[in-house]
Amino acid sequence: MLDFLKYEAVSMLDFSDDERETLIKRAEACIEGFGKLETIEVGGVEPLVSVLSMHTVLREDVSEKLLSRDEVMANAPEQYDGYFQVPGTLE
């Protein structure tokens, strides 16, 4: 059985007894279903990256300069020394 109360406490959730029982049953059914996958013999099976036989066509990565720094900074509400100035996020 799952230690559901531990997970509930760690995630700071509070379920009613009925909700908790329903969630435990569903979680145990998922775990049981995934457990059945362990019984499948996969020896000699080549790994499959994609089920599609198509290959992704990648374009050449070419750098393009679309806007100058001055054009970009013209839209900045606040700037400092040529950079965007934003409120601090760490205290």
PDB file of N, CA, C and O in Angstrom, chain B, residues numbered from 101:
ATOM      1  N   MET B 101       0.840  -1.198   0.000  1.00  0.00           N
ATOM      2  CA  MET B 101       0.000   0.000   0.000  1.00  0.00           C
ATOM      3  C   MET B 101       0.875   1.248   0.000  1.00  0.00           C
ATOM      4  O   MET B 101       1.955   1.275   0.590  1.00  0.00           O
ATOM      5  N   LEU B 102       0.395   2.246  -0.656  1.00  0.00           N
ATOM      6  CA  LEU B 102       1.128   3.507  -0.724  1.00  0.00           C
ATOM      7  C   LEU B 102       1.139   4.205   0.623  1.00  0.00           C
ATOM      8  O   LEU B 102       0.195   4.092   1.406  1.00  0.00           O
ATOM      9  N   ASP B 103       2.209   4.922   0.880  1.00  0.00           N
ATOM     10  CA  ASP B 103       2.245   5.764   2.075  1.00  0.00           C
ATOM     11  C   ASP B 103       1.616   7.101   1.687  1.00  0.00           C
ATOM     12  O   ASP B 103       2.292   8.128   1.624  1.00  0.00           O
ATOM     13  N   PHE B 104       0.324   7.067   1.431  1.00  0.00           N
ATOM     14  CA  PHE B 104      -0.385   8.207   0.858  1.00  0.00           C
ATOM     15  C   PHE B 104      -0.370   9.417   1.790  1.00  0.00           C
ATOM     16  O   PHE B 104      -0.278  10.555   1.328  1.00  0.00           O
ATOM     17  N   LEU B 105      -0.458   9.180   3.081  1.00  0.00           N
ATOM     18  CA  LEU B 105      -0.476  10.307   4.028  1.00  0.00           C
ATOM     19  C   LEU B 105       0.825  11.101   3.957  1.00  0.00           C
ATOM     20  O   LEU B 105       0.822  12.322   4.111  1.00  0.00           O
ATOM     21  N   LYS B 106       1.944  10.397   3.720  1.00  0.00           N
ATOM     22  CA  LYS B 106       3.229  11.087   3.588  1.00  0.00           C
ATOM     23  C   LYS B 106       3.218  11.985   2.352  1.00  0.00           C
ATOM     24  O   LYS B 106       3.625  13.145   2.417  1.00  0.00           O
ATOM     25  N   TYR B 107       2.745  11.439   1.218  1.00  0.00           N
ATOM     26  CA  TYR B 107       2.691  12.231  -0.014  1.00  0.00           C
ATOM     27  C   TYR B 107       1.707  13.392   0.125  1.00  0.00           C
ATOM     28  O   TYR B 107       1.944  14.486  -0.386  1.00  0.00           O
ATOM     29  N   GLU B 108       0.618  13.139   0.813  1.00  0.00           N
ATOM     30  CA  GLU B 108      -0.380  14.191   1.019  1.00  0.00           C
ATOM     31  C   GLU B 108       0.218  15.338   1.840  1.00  0.00           C
ATOM     32  O   GLU B 108      -0.016  16.510   1.542  1.00  0.00           O
ATOM     33  N   ALA B 109       0.981  14.997   2.860  1.00  0.00           N
ATOM     34  CA  ALA B 109       1.590  16.014   3.718  1.00  0.00           C
ATOM     35  C   ALA B 109       2.673  16.784   2.974  1.00  0.00           C
ATOM     36  O   ALA B 109       2.745  18.009   3.075  1.00  0.00           O
ATOM     37  N   VAL B 110       3.514  16.075   2.229  1.00  0.00           N
ATOM     38  CA  VAL B 110       4.603  16.715   1.504  1.00  0.00           C
ATOM     39  C   VAL B 110       4.056  17.677   0.458  1.00  0.00           C
ATOM     40  O   VAL B 110       4.614  18.754   0.247  1.00  0.00           O
ATOM     41  N   SER B 111       2.965  17.290  -0.196  1.00  0.00           N
ATOM     42  CA  SER B 111       2.388  18.146  -1.232  1.00  0.00           C
ATOM     43  C   SER B 111       1.458  19.199  -0.646  1.00  0.00           C
ATOM     44  O   SER B 111       0.876  19.996  -1.382  1.00  0.00           O
ATOM     45  N   MET B 112       1.316  19.204   0.674  1.00  0.00           N
ATOM     46  CA  MET B 112       0.489  20.174   1.400  1.00  0.00           C
ATOM     47  C   MET B 112      -0.957  20.174   0.893  1.00  0.00           C
ATOM     48  O   MET B 112      -1.570  21.226   0.708  1.00  0.00           O
ATOM     49  N   LEU B 113      -1.488  18.949   0.674  1.00  0.00           N
ATOM     50  CA  LEU B 113      -2.880  18.777   0.281  1.00  0.00           C
ATOM     51  C   LEU B 113      -3.640  18.193   1.451  1.00  0.00           C
ATOM     52  O   LEU B 113      -3.057  17.568   2.337  1.00  0.00           O
ATOM     53  N   ASP B 114      -4.933  18.399   1.448  1.00  0.00           N
ATOM     54  CA  ASP B 114      -5.765  17.863   2.518  1.00  0.00           C
ATOM     55  C   ASP B 114      -7.014  17.272   1.879  1.00  0.00           C
ATOM     56  O   ASP B 114      -7.873  18.004   1.385  1.00  0.00           O
ATOM     57  N   PHE B 115      -7.113  15.931   1.889  1.00  0.00           N
ATOM     58  CA  PHE B 115      -8.239  15.248   1.282  1.00  0.00           C
ATOM     59  C   PHE B 115      -9.181  14.722   2.354  1.00  0.00           C
ATOM     60  O   PHE B 115      -8.766  14.443   3.479  1.00  0.00           O
ATOM     61  N   SER B 116     -10.436  14.593   1.998  1.00  0.00           N
ATOM     62  CA  SER B 116     -11.381  13.927   2.896  1.00  0.00           C
ATOM     63  C   SER B 116     -11.069  12.435   2.865  1.00  0.00           C
ATOM     64  O   SER B 116     -10.331  11.977   1.993  1.00  0.00           O
ATOM     65  N   ASP B 117     -11.620  11.677   3.800  1.00  0.00           N
ATOM     66  CA  ASP B 117     -11.360  10.241   3.848  1.00  0.00           C
ATOM     67  C   ASP B 117     -11.824   9.556   2.567  1.00  0.00           C
ATOM     68  O   ASP B 117     -11.135   8.673   2.056  1.00  0.00           O
ATOM     69  N   ASP B 118     -12.981   9.949   2.042  1.00  0.00           N
ATOM     70  CA  ASP B 118     -13.493   9.351   0.804  1.00  0.00           C
ATOM     71  C   ASP B 118     -12.584   9.668  -0.384  1.00  0.00           C
ATOM     72  O   ASP B 118     -12.286   8.787  -1.190  1.00  0.00           O
ATOM     73  N   GLU B 119     -12.141  10.929  -0.494  1.00  0.00           N
ATOM     74  CA  GLU B 119     -11.238  11.315  -1.584  1.00  0.00           C
ATOM     75  C   GLU B 119      -9.923  10.551  -1.490  1.00  0.00           C
ATOM     76  O   GLU B 119      -9.394  10.069  -2.490  1.00  0.00           O
ATOM     77  N   ARG B 120      -9.406  10.452  -0.261  1.00  0.00           N
ATOM     78  CA  ARG B 120      -8.140   9.772  -0.031  1.00  0.00           C
ATOM     79  C   ARG B 120      -8.253   8.305  -0.457  1.00  0.00           C
ATOM     80  O   ARG B 120      -7.360   7.788  -1.129  1.00  0.00           O
ATOM     81  N   GLU B 121      -9.343   7.630  -0.071  1.00  0.00           N
ATOM     82  CA  GLU B 121      -9.545   6.225  -0.406  1.00  0.00           C
ATOM     83  C   GLU B 121      -9.642   6.026  -1.924  1.00  0.00           C
ATOM     84  O   GLU B 121      -9.083   5.073  -2.466  1.00  0.00           O
ATOM     85  N   THR B 122     -10.360   6.939  -2.607  1.00  0.00           N
ATOM     86  CA  THR B 122     -10.492   6.864  -4.061  1.00  0.00           C
ATOM     87  C   THR B 122      -9.137   7.050  -4.731  1.00  0.00           C
ATOM     88  O   THR B 122      -8.786   6.304  -5.645  1.00  0.00           O
ATOM     89  N   LEU B 123      -8.380   8.036  -4.283  1.00  0.00           N
ATOM     90  CA  LEU B 123      -7.067   8.295  -4.876  1.00  0.00           C
ATOM     91  C   LEU B 123      -6.097   7.151  -4.639  1.00  0.00           C
ATOM     92  O   LEU B 123      -5.304   6.814  -5.518  1.00  0.00           O
ATOM     93  N   ILE B 124      -6.156   6.549  -3.453  1.00  0.00           N
ATOM     94  CA  ILE B 124      -5.288   5.404  -3.150  1.00  0.00           C
ATOM     95  C   ILE B 124      -5.612   4.246  -4.085  1.00  0.00           C
ATOM     96  O   ILE B 124      -4.704   3.613  -4.622  1.00  0.00           O
ATOM     97  N   LYS B 125      -6.897   3.963  -4.285  1.00  0.00           N
ATOM     98  CA  LYS B 125      -7.299   2.869  -5.174  1.00  0.00           C
ATOM     99  C   LYS B 125      -6.832   3.130  -6.600  1.00  0.00           C
ATOM    100  O   LYS B 125      -6.332   2.222  -7.264  1.00  0.00           O
ATOM    101  N   ARG B 126      -6.991   4.362  -7.075  1.00  0.00           N
ATOM    102  CA  ARG B 126      -6.559   4.693  -8.435  1.00  0.00           C
ATOM    103  C   ARG B 126      -5.043   4.585  -8.585  1.00  0.00           C
ATOM    104  O   ARG B 126      -4.551   4.062  -9.585  1.00  0.00           O
ATOM    105  N   ALA B 127      -4.307   5.078  -7.595  1.00  0.00           N
ATOM    106  CA  ALA B 127      -2.843   5.017  -7.657  1.00  0.00           C
ATOM    107  C   ALA B 127      -2.365   3.572  -7.634  1.00  0.00           C
ATOM    108  O   ALA B 127      -1.449   3.208  -8.371  1.00  0.00           O
ATOM    109  N   GLU B 128      -2.982   2.745  -6.792  1.00  0.00           N
ATOM    110  CA  GLU B 128      -2.586   1.337  -6.722  1.00  0.00           C
ATOM    111  C   GLU B 128      -2.900   0.627  -8.031  1.00  0.00           C
ATOM    112  O   GLU B 128      -2.141  -0.247  -8.450  1.00  0.00           O
ATOM    113  N   ALA B 129      -4.008   0.984  -8.690  1.00  0.00           N
ATOM    114  CA  ALA B 129      -4.341   0.385  -9.982  1.00  0.00           C
ATOM    115  C   ALA B 129      -3.299   0.771 -11.032  1.00  0.00           C
ATOM    116  O   ALA B 129      -2.912  -0.060 -11.854  1.00  0.00           O
ATOM    117  N   CYS B 130      -2.848   2.015 -11.008  1.00  0.00           N
ATOM    118  CA  CYS B 130      -1.799   2.451 -11.948  1.00  0.00           C
ATOM    119  C   CYS B 130      -0.505   1.694 -11.698  1.00  0.00           C
ATOM    120  O   CYS B 130       0.130   1.219 -12.639  1.00  0.00           O
ATOM    121  N   ILE B 131      -0.116   1.581 -10.445  1.00  0.00           N
ATOM    122  CA  ILE B 131       1.126   0.894 -10.106  1.00  0.00           C
ATOM    123  C   ILE B 131       1.038  -0.575 -10.514  1.00  0.00           C
ATOM    124  O   ILE B 131       2.011  -1.135 -11.019  1.00  0.00           O
ATOM    125  N   GLU B 132      -0.105  -1.196 -10.301  1.00  0.00           N
ATOM    126  CA  GLU B 132      -0.297  -2.593 -10.702  1.00  0.00           C
ATOM    127  C   GLU B 132      -0.199  -2.731 -12.228  1.00  0.00           C
ATOM    128  O   GLU B 132       0.423  -3.664 -12.736  1.00  0.00           O
ATOM    129  N   GLY B 133      -0.815  -1.798 -12.942  1.00  0.00           N
ATOM    130  CA  GLY B 133      -0.763  -1.831 -14.400  1.00  0.00           C
ATOM    131  C   GLY B 133       0.648  -1.688 -14.926  1.00  0.00           C
ATOM    132  O   GLY B 133       1.041  -2.404 -15.847  1.00  0.00           O
ATOM    133  N   PHE B 134       1.416  -0.774 -14.355  1.00  0.00           N
ATOM    134  CA  PHE B 134       2.797  -0.598 -14.786  1.00  0.00           C
ATOM    135  C   PHE B 134       3.654  -1.792 -14.372  1.00  0.00           C
ATOM    136  O   PHE B 134       4.625  -2.128 -15.050  1.00  0.00           O
ATOM    137  N   GLY B 135       3.296  -2.427 -13.264  1.00  0.00           N
ATOM    138  CA  GLY B 135       4.021  -3.617 -12.826  1.00  0.00           C
ATOM    139  C   GLY B 135       3.922  -4.740 -13.842  1.00  0.00           C
ATOM    140  O   GLY B 135       4.859  -5.525 -13.985  1.00  0.00           O
ATOM    141  N   LYS B 136       2.806  -4.830 -14.550  1.00  0.00           N
ATOM    142  CA  LYS B 136       2.622  -5.863 -15.572  1.00  0.00           C
ATOM    143  C   LYS B 136       3.615  -5.677 -16.721  1.00  0.00           C
ATOM    144  O   LYS B 136       3.983  -6.648 -17.382  1.00  0.00           O
ATOM    145  N   LEU B 137       4.049  -4.447 -16.960  1.00  0.00           N
ATOM    146  CA  LEU B 137       5.018  -4.191 -18.025  1.00  0.00           C
ATOM    147  C   LEU B 137       6.360  -4.875 -17.751  1.00  0.00           C
ATOM    148  O   LEU B 137       7.094  -5.217 -18.678  1.00  0.00           O
ATOM    149  N   GLU B 138       6.665  -5.067 -16.472  1.00  0.00           N
ATOM    150  CA  GLU B 138       7.934  -5.698 -16.116  1.00  0.00           C
ATOM    151  C   GLU B 138       7.987  -7.159 -16.543  1.00  0.00           C
ATOM    152  O   GLU B 138       9.075  -7.724 -16.650  1.00  0.00           O
ATOM    153  N   THR B 139       6.835  -7.783 -16.790  1.00  0.00           N
ATOM    154  CA  THR B 139       6.798  -9.193 -17.168  1.00  0.00           C
ATOM    155  C   THR B 139       7.011  -9.403 -18.665  1.00  0.00           C
ATOM    156  O   THR B 139       7.166 -10.540 -19.109  1.00  0.00           O
ATOM    157  N   ILE B 140       7.020  -8.336 -19.443  1.00  0.00           N
ATOM    158  CA  ILE B 140       7.176  -8.452 -20.891  1.00  0.00           C
ATOM    159  C   ILE B 140       8.633  -8.713 -21.238  1.00  0.00           C
ATOM    160  O   ILE B 140       9.524  -7.995 -20.784  1.00  0.00           O
ATOM    161  N   GLU B 141       8.876  -9.748 -22.049  1.00  0.00           N
ATOM    162  CA  GLU B 141      10.234 -10.089 -22.482  1.00  0.00           C
ATOM    163  C   GLU B 141      10.638  -9.171 -23.624  1.00  0.00           C
ATOM    164  O   GLU B 141       9.996  -9.163 -24.675  1.00  0.00           O
ATOM    165  N   VAL B 142      11.695  -8.399 -23.423  1.00  0.00           N
ATOM    166  CA  VAL B 142      12.139  -7.448 -24.439  1.00  0.00           C
ATOM    167  C   VAL B 142      13.554  -7.736 -24.919  1.00  0.00           C
ATOM    168  O   VAL B 142      14.150  -6.921 -25.623  1.00  0.00           O
ATOM    169  N   GLY B 143      14.093  -8.889 -24.543  1.00  0.00           N
ATOM    170  CA  GLY B 143      15.448  -9.246 -24.977  1.00  0.00           C
ATOM    171  C   GLY B 143      15.528  -9.327 -26.492  1.00  0.00           C
ATOM    172  O   GLY B 143      14.672  -9.943 -27.128  1.00  0.00           O
ATOM    173  N   GLY B 144      16.544  -8.714 -27.072  1.00  0.00           N
ATOM    174  CA  GLY B 144      16.749  -8.759 -28.508  1.00  0.00           C
ATOM    175  C   GLY B 144      15.929  -7.757 -29.295  1.00  0.00           C
ATOM    176  O   GLY B 144      16.014  -7.720 -30.523  1.00  0.00           O
ATOM    177  N   VAL B 145      15.141  -6.950 -28.618  1.00  0.00           N
ATOM    178  CA  VAL B 145      14.333  -5.949 -29.312  1.00  0.00           C
ATOM    179  C   VAL B 145      15.141  -4.668 -29.417  1.00  0.00           C
ATOM    180  O   VAL B 145      15.625  -4.142 -28.415  1.00  0.00           O
ATOM    181  N   GLU B 146      15.282  -4.171 -30.637  1.00  0.00           N
ATOM    182  CA  GLU B 146      16.031  -2.934 -30.853  1.00  0.00           C
ATOM    183  C   GLU B 146      15.253  -1.741 -30.285  1.00  0.00           C
ATOM    184  O   GLU B 146      14.035  -1.668 -30.443  1.00  0.00           O
ATOM    185  N   PRO B 147      15.945  -0.812 -29.631  1.00  0.00           N
ATOM    186  CA  PRO B 147      15.255   0.387 -29.131  1.00  0.00           C
ATOM    187  C   PRO B 147      14.633   1.172 -30.276  1.00  0.00           C
ATOM    188  O   PRO B 147      15.200   1.254 -31.366  1.00  0.00           O
ATOM    189  N   LEU B 148      13.486   1.736 -30.028  1.00  0.00           N
ATOM    190  CA  LEU B 148      12.767   2.488 -31.044  1.00  0.00           C
ATOM    191  C   LEU B 148      12.684   3.945 -30.609  1.00  0.00           C
ATOM    192  O   LEU B 148      12.172   4.256 -29.534  1.00  0.00           O
ATOM    193  N   VAL B 149      13.189   4.822 -31.448  1.00  0.00           N
ATOM    194  CA  VAL B 149      13.168   6.238 -31.137  1.00  0.00           C
ATOM    195  C   VAL B 149      11.821   6.841 -31.506  1.00  0.00           C
ATOM    196  O   VAL B 149      11.292   7.681 -30.778  1.00  0.00           O
ATOM    197  N   SER B 150      11.273   6.418 -32.624  1.00  0.00           N
ATOM    198  CA  SER B 150      10.001   6.949 -33.089  1.00  0.00           C
ATOM    199  C   SER B 150       9.230   5.852 -33.808  1.00  0.00           C
ATOM    200  O   SER B 150       9.828   4.981 -34.440  1.00  0.00           O
ATOM    201  N   VAL B 151       7.921   5.892 -33.714  1.00  0.00           N
ATOM    202  CA  VAL B 151       7.103   4.919 -34.425  1.00  0.00           C
ATOM    203  C   VAL B 151       6.930   5.322 -35.882  1.00  0.00           C
ATOM    204  O   VAL B 151       6.469   4.517 -36.691  1.00  0.00           O
ATOM    205  N   LEU B 152       7.286   6.536 -36.228  1.00  0.00           N
ATOM    206  CA  LEU B 152       7.161   7.024 -37.594  1.00  0.00           C
ATOM    207  C   LEU B 152       8.443   6.766 -38.361  1.00  0.00           C
ATOM    208  O   LEU B 152       9.535   6.841 -37.797  1.00  0.00           O
ATOM    209  N   SER B 153       8.314   6.463 -39.644  1.00  0.00           N
ATOM    210  CA  SER B 153       9.503   6.212 -40.448  1.00  0.00           C
ATOM    211  C   SER B 153      10.061   7.489 -41.065  1.00  0.00           C
ATOM    212  O   SER B 153      11.070   7.455 -41.769  1.00  0.00           O
ATOM    213  N   MET B 154       9.412   8.600 -40.804  1.00  0.00           N
ATOM    214  CA  MET B 154       9.869   9.871 -41.358  1.00  0.00           C
ATOM    215  C   MET B 154      11.087  10.375 -40.588  1.00  0.00           C
ATOM    216  O   MET B 154      11.260  10.096 -39.401  1.00  0.00           O
ATOM    217  N   HIS B 155      11.917  11.118 -41.297  1.00  0.00           N
ATOM    218  CA  HIS B 155      13.070  11.737 -40.657  1.00  0.00           C
ATOM    219  C   HIS B 155      12.820  13.232 -40.559  1.00  0.00           C
ATOM    220  O   HIS B 155      12.256  13.840 -41.470  1.00  0.00           O
ATOM    221  N   THR B 156      13.238  13.811 -39.459  1.00  0.00           N
ATOM    222  CA  THR B 156      13.083  15.241 -39.285  1.00  0.00           C
ATOM    223  C   THR B 156      14.105  15.967 -40.146  1.00  0.00           C
ATOM    224  O   THR B 156      15.298  15.668 -40.102  1.00  0.00           O
ATOM    225  N   VAL B 157      13.632  16.904 -40.912  1.00  0.00           N
ATOM    226  CA  VAL B 157      14.526  17.696 -41.747  1.00  0.00           C
ATOM    227  C   VAL B 157      14.845  18.976 -40.982  1.00  0.00           C
ATOM    228  O   VAL B 157      13.956  19.776 -40.689  1.00  0.00           O
ATOM    229  N   LEU B 158      16.089  19.154 -40.671  1.00  0.00           N
ATOM    230  CA  LEU B 158      16.508  20.329 -39.927  1.00  0.00           C
ATOM    231  C   LEU B 158      17.080  21.366 -40.878  1.00  0.00           C
ATOM    232  O   LEU B 158      17.789  21.033 -41.828  1.00  0.00           O
ATOM    233  N   ARG B 159      16.772  22.595 -40.619  1.00  0.00           N
ATOM    234  CA  ARG B 159      17.335  23.661 -41.427  1.00  0.00           C
ATOM    235  C   ARG B 159      18.682  24.070 -40.845  1.00  0.00           C
ATOM    236  O   ARG B 159      18.979  23.786 -39.684  1.00  0.00           O
ATOM    237  N   GLU B 160      19.464  24.715 -41.631  1.00  0.00           N
ATOM    238  CA  GLU B 160      20.749  25.226 -41.164  1.00  0.00           C
ATOM    239  C   GLU B 160      20.494  26.341 -40.158  1.00  0.00           C
ATOM    240  O   GLU B 160      19.647  27.207 -40.373  1.00  0.00           O
ATOM    241  N   ASP B 161      21.222  26.307 -39.082  1.00  0.00           N
ATOM    242  CA  ASP B 161      21.067  27.323 -38.049  1.00  0.00           C
ATOM    243  C   ASP B 161      21.881  28.549 -38.445  1.00  0.00           C
ATOM    244  O   ASP B 161      23.100  28.589 -38.278  1.00  0.00           O
ATOM    245  N   VAL B 162      21.176  29.546 -38.973  1.00  0.00           N
ATOM    246  CA  VAL B 162      21.841  30.744 -39.459  1.00  0.00           C
ATOM    247  C   VAL B 162      21.405  31.927 -38.596  1.00  0.00           C
ATOM    248  O   VAL B 162      20.213  32.171 -38.411  1.00  0.00           O
ATOM    249  N   SER B 163      22.371  32.641 -38.083  1.00  0.00           N
ATOM    250  CA  SER B 163      22.084  33.800 -37.252  1.00  0.00           C
ATOM    251  C   SER B 163      21.677  34.979 -38.134  1.00  0.00           C
ATOM    252  O   SER B 163      22.324  35.272 -39.139  1.00  0.00           O
ATOM    253  N   GLU B 164      20.602  35.642 -37.741  1.00  0.00           N
ATOM    254  CA  GLU B 164      20.157  36.835 -38.456  1.00  0.00           C
ATOM    255  C   GLU B 164      19.985  37.963 -37.456  1.00  0.00           C
ATOM    256  O   GLU B 164      19.422  37.764 -36.380  1.00  0.00           O
ATOM    257  N   LYS B 165      20.461  39.128 -37.802  1.00  0.00           N
ATOM    258  CA  LYS B 165      20.298  40.273 -36.931  1.00  0.00           C
ATOM    259  C   LYS B 165      19.088  41.049 -37.425  1.00  0.00           C
ATOM    260  O   LYS B 165      19.131  41.684 -38.478  1.00  0.00           O
ATOM    261  N   LEU B 166      18.010  40.992 -36.655  1.00  0.00           N
ATOM    262  CA  LEU B 166      16.764  41.602 -37.079  1.00  0.00           C
ATOM    263  C   LEU B 166      16.596  43.022 -36.534  1.00  0.00           C
ATOM    264  O   LEU B 166      16.122  43.910 -37.242  1.00  0.00           O
ATOM    265  N   LEU B 167      16.983  43.230 -35.279  1.00  0.00           N
ATOM    266  CA  LEU B 167      16.858  44.549 -34.673  1.00  0.00           C
ATOM    267  C   LEU B 167      18.201  44.964 -34.092  1.00  0.00           C
ATOM    268  O   LEU B 167      18.965  44.132 -33.604  1.00  0.00           O
ATOM    269  N   SER B 168      18.470  46.228 -34.150  1.00  0.00           N
ATOM    270  CA  SER B 168      19.698  46.718 -33.529  1.00  0.00           C
ATOM    271  C   SER B 168      19.469  46.833 -32.028  1.00  0.00           C
ATOM    272  O   SER B 168      18.328  46.853 -31.566  1.00  0.00           O
ATOM    273  N   ARG B 169      20.547  46.908 -31.277  1.00  0.00           N
ATOM    274  CA  ARG B 169      20.451  47.037 -29.825  1.00  0.00           C
ATOM    275  C   ARG B 169      19.673  48.307 -29.455  1.00  0.00           C
ATOM    276  O   ARG B 169      18.860  48.287 -28.532  1.00  0.00           O
ATOM    277  N   ASP B 170      19.918  49.399 -30.164  1.00  0.00           N
ATOM    278  CA  ASP B 170      19.216  50.651 -29.874  1.00  0.00           C
ATOM    279  C   ASP B 170      17.711  50.516 -30.099  1.00  0.00           C
ATOM    280  O   ASP B 170      16.916  51.069 -29.340  1.00  0.00           O
ATOM    281  N   GLU B 171      17.318  49.774 -31.153  1.00  0.00           N
ATOM    282  CA  GLU B 171      15.889  49.578 -31.421  1.00  0.00           C
ATOM    283  C   GLU B 171      15.229  48.751 -30.314  1.00  0.00           C
ATOM    284  O   GLU B 171      14.101  49.031 -29.909  1.00  0.00           O
ATOM    285  N   VAL B 172      15.929  47.750 -29.839  1.00  0.00           N
ATOM    286  CA  VAL B 172      15.388  46.922 -28.761  1.00  0.00           C
ATOM    287  C   VAL B 172      15.302  47.730 -27.474  1.00  0.00           C
ATOM    288  O   VAL B 172      14.278  47.710 -26.791  1.00  0.00           O
ATOM    289  N   MET B 173      16.365  48.435 -27.144  1.00  0.00           N
ATOM    290  CA  MET B 173      16.394  49.182 -25.886  1.00  0.00           C
ATOM    291  C   MET B 173      15.429  50.360 -25.899  1.00  0.00           C
ATOM    292  O   MET B 173      15.068  50.863 -24.835  1.00  0.00           O
ATOM    293  N   ALA B 174      15.009  50.805 -27.055  1.00  0.00           N
ATOM    294  CA  ALA B 174      14.034  51.895 -27.134  1.00  0.00           C
ATOM    295  C   ALA B 174      12.703  51.479 -26.529  1.00  0.00           C
ATOM    296  O   ALA B 174      11.924  52.337 -26.112  1.00  0.00           O
ATOM    297  N   ASN B 175      12.427  50.188 -26.474  1.00  0.00           N
ATOM    298  CA  ASN B 175      11.184  49.680 -25.899  1.00  0.00           C
ATOM    299  C   ASN B 175      11.305  49.333 -24.415  1.00  0.00           C
ATOM    300  O   ASN B 175      10.314  48.956 -23.789  1.00  0.00           O
ATOM    301  N   ALA B 176      12.496  49.453 -23.851  1.00  0.00           N
ATOM    302  CA  ALA B 176      12.713  49.087 -22.450  1.00  0.00           C
ATOM    303  C   ALA B 176      12.169  50.178 -21.536  1.00  0.00           C
ATOM    304  O   ALA B 176      12.551  51.340 -21.677  1.00  0.00           O
ATOM    305  N   PRO B 177      11.287  49.830 -20.605  1.00  0.00           N
ATOM    306  CA  PRO B 177      10.780  50.843 -19.689  1.00  0.00           C
ATOM    307  C   PRO B 177      11.889  51.411 -18.799  1.00  0.00           C
ATOM    308  O   PRO B 177      11.895  52.598 -18.471  1.00  0.00           O
ATOM    309  N   GLU B 178      12.831  50.531 -18.412  1.00  0.00           N
ATOM    310  CA  GLU B 178      13.983  50.979 -17.631  1.00  0.00           C
ATOM    311  C   GLU B 178      15.213  50.262 -18.150  1.00  0.00           C
ATOM    312  O   GLU B 178      15.157  49.085 -18.504  1.00  0.00           O
ATOM    313  N   GLN B 179      16.326  50.981 -18.192  1.00  0.00           N
ATOM    314  CA  GLN B 179      17.574  50.361 -18.627  1.00  0.00           C
ATOM    315  C   GLN B 179      18.729  50.935 -17.827  1.00  0.00           C
ATOM    316  O   GLN B 179      18.653  52.028 -17.266  1.00  0.00           O
ATOM    317  N   TYR B 180      19.796  50.158 -17.796  1.00  0.00           N
ATOM    318  CA  TYR B 180      20.996  50.572 -17.095  1.00  0.00           C
ATOM    319  C   TYR B 180      22.198  50.055 -17.869  1.00  0.00           C
ATOM    320  O   TYR B 180      22.343  48.851 -18.075  1.00  0.00           O
ATOM    321  N   ASP B 181      23.049  50.962 -18.292  1.00  0.00           N
ATOM    322  CA  ASP B 181      24.300  50.621 -18.964  1.00  0.00           C
ATOM    323  C   ASP B 181      24.069  49.724 -20.187  1.00  0.00           C
ATOM    324  O   ASP B 181      24.851  48.810 -20.447  1.00  0.00           O
ATOM    325  N   GLY B 182      22.988  49.991 -20.935  1.00  0.00           N
ATOM    326  CA  GLY B 182      22.716  49.247 -22.155  1.00  0.00           C
ATOM    327  C   GLY B 182      22.003  47.927 -21.961  1.00  0.00           C
ATOM    328  O   GLY B 182      21.888  47.150 -22.909  1.00  0.00           O
ATOM    329  N   TYR B 183      21.514  47.643 -20.741  1.00  0.00           N
ATOM    330  CA  TYR B 183      20.810  46.393 -20.453  1.00  0.00           C
ATOM    331  C   TYR B 183      19.425  46.707 -19.874  1.00  0.00           C
ATOM    332  O   TYR B 183      19.203  47.784 -19.321  1.00  0.00           O
ATOM    333  N   PHE B 184      18.510  45.762 -20.009  1.00  0.00           N
ATOM    334  CA  PHE B 184      17.208  45.909 -19.364  1.00  0.00           C
ATOM    335  C   PHE B 184      17.403  45.934 -17.866  1.00  0.00           C
ATOM    336  O   PHE B 184      18.186  45.153 -17.326  1.00  0.00           O
ATOM    337  N   GLN B 185      16.706  46.815 -17.194  1.00  0.00           N
ATOM    338  CA  GLN B 185      16.775  46.844 -15.738  1.00  0.00           C
ATOM    339  C   GLN B 185      15.435  46.328 -15.219  1.00  0.00           C
ATOM    340  O   GLN B 185      14.375  46.845 -15.570  1.00  0.00           O
ATOM    341  N   VAL B 186      15.504  45.305 -14.382  1.00  0.00           N
ATOM    342  CA  VAL B 186      14.294  44.690 -13.836  1.00  0.00           C
ATOM    343  C   VAL B 186      14.411  44.655 -12.316  1.00  0.00           C
ATOM    344  O   VAL B 186      15.510  44.739 -11.769  1.00  0.00           O
ATOM    345  N   PRO B 187      13.276  44.531 -11.640  1.00  0.00           N
ATOM    346  CA  PRO B 187      13.324  44.436 -10.182  1.00  0.00           C
ATOM    347  C   PRO B 187      14.095  43.188  -9.744  1.00  0.00           C
ATOM    348  O   PRO B 187      14.055  42.157 -10.416  1.00  0.00           O
ATOM    349  N   GLY B 188      14.779  43.291  -8.638  1.00  0.00           N
ATOM    350  CA  GLY B 188      15.498  42.143  -8.088  1.00  0.00           C
ATOM    351  C   GLY B 188      14.532  41.044  -7.669  1.00  0.00           C
ATOM    352  O   GLY B 188      13.417  41.325  -7.229  1.00  0.00           O
ATOM    353  N   THR B 189      14.958  39.797  -7.805  1.00  0.00           N
ATOM    354  CA  THR B 189      14.085  38.679  -7.435  1.00  0.00           C
ATOM    355  C   THR B 189      14.625  37.915  -6.238  1.00  0.00           C
ATOM    356  O   THR B 189      13.895  37.116  -5.651  1.00  0.00           O
ATOM    357  N   LEU B 190      15.867  38.128  -5.858  1.00  0.00           N
ATOM    358  CA  LEU B 190      16.443  37.436  -4.702  1.00  0.00           C
ATOM    359  C   LEU B 190      16.623  38.442  -3.574  1.00  0.00           C
ATOM    360  O   LEU B 190      16.982  39.599  -3.791  1.00  0.00           O
ATOM    361  N   GLU B 191      16.368  37.973  -2.394  1.00  0.00           N
ATOM    362  CA  GLU B 191      16.537  38.838  -1.223  1.00  0.00           C
ATOM    363  C   GLU B 191      17.620  38.310  -0.342  1.00  0.00           C
ATOM    364  O   GLU B 191      17.913  38.900   0.698  1.00  0.00           O
TER     365      GLU B 191
END
